[in-house]
């Protein structure tokens, strides 16, 4: 069974995830660790649990989700996985950091581009890539059918959705992504978002005020 550990990092209060299997293989999703103590918290957890990072994954590349990309990549010798349409957002990260008063050194290593329906394999588990743009042009979600959960990035939150007023965002595209890619998943599927608490697909179908026409 996969273990899911979340960390609340940086002033934007972003959720970083470490997902590990029974043998200690793990993937790190959206490392938002900005401060030295946050990077230590992440690495201490990995060391304490004797984990071996296999993947560095981004759901999307807004600055609060990529602060720790360079650190994680260099520490564990990993390339960065992202959707090709998110490359432009990654490149804009440092400029966004300056505007937010949060300067940082961006990741500049190898990029592995992933497309819809590709599989990320972690031991005996598979994460299916769902293309869910709207919050950003290349947002993806990672769905584990075996354990019935999805990492939605900033696409879907508990009773909320991602903002669409940033460059590359589009409200209608976001709503379509949620309806066509996420709300078609089983209602019991747990949703681990980029901000805020865990929820489920069924709860959001019934209660999300931005998608009222999907209520039962």
Buried (B, 14 or more C-beta within 10 A) or exposed (E): EBEBBBBEBBEBEBBBBBBBBEEBBBBBBBBBBBEEEBBEBBBEBBEEEEBEBBBBBBBBBBBBBBBBBBBBBEBBEBEBBBBEBBBBBBEBBBEBBEEEEBEBEBBEEEBEBBEEEBEBEBBEBBBBBBBBBBBBBBBBBBBBBEBBBBBBBBBBBBBBBBEBEBEBBBBEBBBBBBBEBBBEBEEEBBBBBBBBEBBBBBBBBEBBEBBEEBEE
